[in-house]
């Protein structure tokens, strides 16, 4: 539909009528050929803020998907780079795509729930790209606490987000329209498919991270002009 190697309309419809996990299992082989994948330029723009090569011991990609951010993180790590995701299909694609990733750090892929992660104070850096819409608003504070838990003191959580678009703008109404359609879908079909826009936005996200124990810095001008609305959040565990 979006790319010759991407999913067809009927494949997307099948995914949308599945559970969130099952939907991404189905989409996984073609996910990198959809517009849902975070543009590589956004991932690359954050790389310098993670630091130089081999400057940290371990990093975590939260909701790692097919592993695009892990490829960026691996050269930064001396020991290990870990990805966690709830979709086994996405993890399998990540396993294949990371086989030739640059760097020497061990690669670990974990099937799990980012609201209940199995680590405590093990990572120097964590990132999350394009997945915060899978976390319901009622779970966002819990998510912030989980990320805080897995980072070492001084560890940083880096991710792109933005402010609420102006109510008169096209992005605002497109996002609201998509969210309304998802609410209708989830009211009519079970299990639900959790994917919403306009989530984990500034300034509320910074406040939640602060309450979870982070010092929060918001950087502007990090991304290419076409993504000028995006801000880089760097939350450091106190």
N, C-alpha and C positions, 0 to 999 in steps of 0.2 A: 504493500500500500504506500509506504513512504520511500522505499528503496527496492530495487529488483530482488535483493536478498532478504528483504524485510517481511513481516507478517502480512497476510491478506486481511481484508475486512472481516471475513468470516472467522479467521483465527483470532483476531482481536476481540470479536464478539464472544467467542467461546471463552477467551481469557476473562473478559469482563463479567461473565456469568458464573465464574468459578470463585472459590475462596481466594483470598489474597495470596496465600502460599501456593496453592495449586495453579493459580493464574500465572504466577511468575515461573513456576516449573514448566508450564506450557510455552511461555514466551522466551525462555532462556536461550535456546539455540539461535534465535533471531534478534535478541534484545539489542545487540550492538548496532543493528541496522535500523533502529527506530529513533525518533526524536526524544524518546524518554531517557536515553542515555545522556549523562552529563557531558556537555562538549569538552573535548580534550583541552581546549585553551583555558577553561576554568580550572581544571585540575592542575595544569602546568603553571598557572599564575600563582597558585598557592605553594608550589614546591619550594621557592626560595624562602618562604616564611617557616617552613619546616626545618630548614637549615641545610648546611653543607652535607656532602656525602659522608657517611659513617660518623655522623655527629651524635647519634643517639643509639641506645641499645635496642629498644623495641618500640614498635608502633602498631596501632590498631586501626583498621578500617571498619567502621560501624555501618552495618547494612552494606556489605562490600559488593554485592551484585556479581558482575562478571570479572571483577578484579582490576578495573582500570586504575583506581587510586592506589592499589597495592603495588602496581608496576612503578608508579612514581615514588612510593615510600621505600621500596626495598633497598635502593642504593643509599638511602639515608641511615639505614640501620646496620649495626654491627652484629647483632645476634638473631633477631627474629622479626618478621612482619606477619601479623595475624589479621584475618578477615572473618567476620561473623555475619551470617545471613540466615533468614528463616526458610529460604528456598534451596532445596537440594539440587534442583536443576541449575540454578544460577551458580551454585558452588562448583558444580561439575564443569560448567563452561569456564569458570575462573581457573580451575585446576589446569585445564588444557591451555588457556591463554597465557598463564603465568609460567609455563614451562621454560620459556626463553627470556624471562624478565631479567634485566640487568641487576647486578649485585650478587652478594654471597650470603645474605642473611637467610635463615631457614624460613620457609613459607608454611604457614599453618592456616587451614580453612576449617571453620567451626560452624556446624549447624546448630543454631540456638536463637534465643529470644533476647533482643537487646534491652528489654525491660527486666531481665534477670540474668546478667552476664556472669560467667563462672570465674572471674578473676578479681583480685584485690591488689591495688597498688603495684601493677606489673608493667605499665607502659609509660614511656616518656612523651608520647604524642598519640593523639587520636584524631581521626577525620571522619566526616560524613558528607556525602555528596548525593543530592537528589532523592533522598529517602525520608526526609522529615515529614512528608505528607502521609506516610504510613503510620504515624504515631498520632493517636487521637488527642485532642486538646486536654482531656482529663488525665492523660498519661505523660504529658510533657515534663512536669516537675519530677516525676519518678525517673524519666529518661535522663534528665540532667543529673540527678543523684547517682544513677548507675554509671554514667561516664565519669563523674567525679571519683567514684569508688575504684574504678579500674586504673586510674592514673596514679603515678607516683607524685608525692609532693613536688611542686614545680612543673609537673607535666602539663601539656597544653592540648586543648581541644580546639581544632580549627575547622571552620565550615563557612560556606557562603549562605547569606540570607539577605533580606531586604526589609524595607518598611512597607506598610500597607500602601498600595498604589492609590492615587487620588480617585475619589468616587466617581468622577466624571470621565475617567480614562477607560480605554478599551481593555487593557489588561485586567483591570478590576472587574469589569462586567463579564469578561470571558471566564475568569476564575470563579466568580460567583455562579455563573451558569453551569460550569462543570460540576461544582460542588453540589448544586441543587439536583443535577441529574444523578449524581452518586447517591444522594440521600433518598431519592425516589427508588433507584435500583435496590438499595439496601433495605428499603421498606417492603419491597415486593419479592425479593429473592433472598434465600438463605443458602449457605453462609454468606456473610457480608464480604464485600471487597473494599478494603480500607485504602483509599487514596484521595486526598484532598489537597487543594491549593490554599494559599494564604495562611499557612501554619508556621509556627515557630518564628514569627516575625519580630523585628525590632520595634519598639524598645522592650516589649514584654519578654522576649527570649533572654535578653541581657539581665533582666531582673530575676528571672527564674534561675539562671546560672549563678548569679550573685547569691541568691538564697541557698543554693546547693553547695556553696563554698568556693566559688571561683572569683578571681579578679578578671574583669572583662574589658577587653580593648576592641574597639570597632574601627576598622581601617577602610578608608575610601580610596578610590583611584587604583585599586589593585587589578581590576579586570579590564578587558578590552572595551572600547567605546560601545559596542553593541550590547554589552552587559553592564553598562554604567550604573544601572539601578542597584546592582549587587554590592554588598559590603562583605568584607572578610571579618569574621568574628574570631578572635583569639582569646579563649578563656583559659586562664592558668590556675591550676589547683593551688590553693593557699597552703 
